[in-house]
Amino acid sequence: MGRGPADAGQIDVRLATASDLALLTALSLRFFDYLKATVADAFWEGAEPRADLARADFEAAFAKGDLVLIASLAGAPVGYLYGRVEPAYVRESPIPSMGYISHCFVRDEARGRGVASALAQAAERWFQDRGIEHIELRYSLANKAAAAVWTKLGYAPQRLTCRKSLRRTGNP
Ligand SMILES: CC(C)(COP(=O)(O)OP(=O)(O)OC[C@H]1O[C@@H](n2cnc3c(N)ncnc32)[C@H](O)[C@@H]1OP(=O)(O)O)[C@@H](O)C(=O)NCCC(=O)NCCS
């Protein structure tokens, strides 16, 4: 899955197993740190990473048969993708379910080499093999890299999440 002479090595994508729990937890905590540092959002203010919660999420994902992929570059694990099958967004739709990509993270030093593209391609095949015809994902508007990458990979914005803050101003 390499992308030519500029690549430092071969990209391999595989399904994760329970023996990857420590690795997945470590990668997802880095993802957490990245989002906390870059996404200007009230819900990230004061949020602290929790290894126990991250690990429990992956344990639950394995128990449900969700999609957990690990990508390696030149033999070293550098990224992961977590996705699942969800009910269609319109209950009455003749389309019963859709794919949802919840996390996609690539370590800093491995970015820009096609790792996320390889993860997305593998996820798309996994969903297609299950008869899924549409995949959704979300990213914050502040995450310019995510916007650029997902657009390049063919994910077009469809709906917008709107939020109004009800916080009281500081005046007594
Ligand atoms: C977003 C992220 C997963 C992309 O991973 P990556 O392995 O660097 O992506 P790829 O190398 O496969 O790039 C895919 C395409 O997007 C482009 N791209 C990658 N990073 C980019 C950036 N920061 N700005 C603009 N375009 C970018 C690439 O050039 C490539 O396009 P091409 O195929 O036309 O060359 C990675 O930057 C990351 O982990 N970011 C932090 C976590 C995050 O924000 N995840 C997304 C929210 S779910």
The ligand as a Tripos MOL2 file, in Angstrom:
@<TRIPOS>MOLECULE
LIG
   48    50     1     0     0
SMALL
NO_CHARGES

@<TRIPOS>ATOM
      1 C1         -6.0350   13.7430    9.9140 C.3       1 LIG1
      2 C2         -4.9620   12.6400    9.8850 C.3       1 LIG1
      3 C3         -5.6230   11.3350   10.3520 C.3       1 LIG1
      4 C4         -4.4390   12.4780    8.4500 C.3       1 LIG1
      5 O1         -3.5080   11.4050    8.4360 O.3       1 LIG1
      6 P1         -2.3650   11.2640    7.3120 P.3       1 LIG1
      7 O2         -1.8680    9.8720    7.3560 O.co2     1 LIG1
      8 O3         -1.3890   12.3500    7.4690 O.co2     1 LIG1
      9 O4         -3.2060   11.4900    5.9700 O.3       1 LIG1
     10 P2         -2.7590   11.0360    4.4990 P.3       1 LIG1
     11 O5         -1.2840   11.1200    4.3860 O.co2     1 LIG1
     12 O6         -3.4030    9.7350    4.1650 O.co2     1 LIG1
     13 O7         -3.3940   12.1940    3.6230 O.3       1 LIG1
     14 C5         -4.6330   12.0490    2.9140 C.3       1 LIG1
     15 C6         -4.7800   13.2340    1.9860 C.3       1 LIG1
     16 O8         -4.9470   14.4270    2.7450 O.3       1 LIG1
     17 C7         -3.8650   15.3380    2.5000 C.3       1 LIG1
     18 N1         -3.4320   15.9050    3.7820 N.ar      1 LIG1
     19 C8         -2.8740   15.2400    4.8170 C.ar      1 LIG1
     20 N2         -2.6660   16.0710    5.8540 N.ar      1 LIG1
     21 C9         -3.0670   17.2870    5.4260 C.ar      1 LIG1
     22 C10        -3.0890   18.5670    6.0520 C.ar      1 LIG1
     23 N3         -2.6500   18.7640    7.3060 N.pl3     1 LIG1
     24 N4         -3.5910   19.6150    5.3480 N.ar      1 LIG1
     25 C11        -4.0490   19.4390    4.0760 C.ar      1 LIG1
     26 N5         -4.0620   18.2340    3.4470 N.ar      1 LIG1
     27 C12        -3.5740   17.1820    4.1140 C.ar      1 LIG1
     28 C13        -2.7560   14.5250    1.8820 C.3       1 LIG1
     29 O9         -1.9510   15.3010    1.0340 O.3       1 LIG1
     30 C14        -3.5440   13.4630    1.1410 C.3       1 LIG1
     31 O10        -4.0060   13.9780   -0.1040 O.3       1 LIG1
     32 P3         -3.4520   13.3550   -1.4930 P.3       1 LIG1
     33 O11        -3.9220   11.9230   -1.4790 O.co2     1 LIG1
     34 O12        -4.1110   14.1970   -2.5180 O.co2     1 LIG1
     35 O13        -1.9720   13.4800   -1.4080 O.co2     1 LIG1
     36 C15        -3.7560   13.0190   10.7870 C.3       1 LIG1
     37 O14        -3.2940   14.3090   10.4150 O.3       1 LIG1
     38 C16        -4.1140   13.0180   12.2520 C.2       1 LIG1
     39 O15        -4.0250   11.9910   12.9110 O.2       1 LIG1
     40 N6         -4.5430   14.1650   12.7780 N.am      1 LIG1
     41 C17        -4.8980   14.2400   14.1860 C.3       1 LIG1
     42 C18        -6.2020   13.4910   14.4790 C.3       1 LIG1
     43 C19        -7.3700   14.0010   13.6470 C.2       1 LIG1
     44 O16        -7.5870   15.1870   13.5110 O.2       1 LIG1
     45 N7         -8.1460   13.0480   13.0770 N.am      1 LIG1
     46 C20        -9.2700   13.3870   12.2280 C.3       1 LIG1
     47 C21       -10.5040   13.6080   13.0050 C.3       1 LIG1
     48 S1        -11.3940   12.0630   13.1270 S.3       1 LIG1
@<TRIPOS>BOND
     1     1     2 1
     2     2     3 1
     3     2     4 1
     4     2    36 1
     5     4     5 1
     6     5     6 1
     7     6     7 2
     8     6     8 1
     9     6     9 1
    10     9    10 1
    11    10    11 2
    12    10    12 1
    13    10    13 1
    14    13    14 1
    15    14    15 1
    16    15    16 1
    17    15    30 1
    18    16    17 1
    19    17    18 1
    20    17    28 1
    21    18    19 ar
    22    18    27 ar
    23    19    20 ar
    24    20    21 ar
    25    21    22 ar
    26    21    27 ar
    27    22    23 1
    28    22    24 ar
    29    24    25 ar
    30    25    26 ar
    31    26    27 ar
    32    28    29 1
    33    28    30 1
    34    30    31 1
    35    31    32 1
    36    32    33 2
    37    32    34 1
    38    32    35 1
    39    36    37 1
    40    36    38 1
    41    38    39 2
    42    38    40 1
    43    40    41 1
    44    41    42 1
    45    42    43 1
    46    43    44 2
    47    43    45 1
    48    45    46 1
    49    46    47 1
    50    47    48 1
@<TRIPOS>SUBSTRUCTURE
     1 LIG1         1 GROUP 0 **** ****
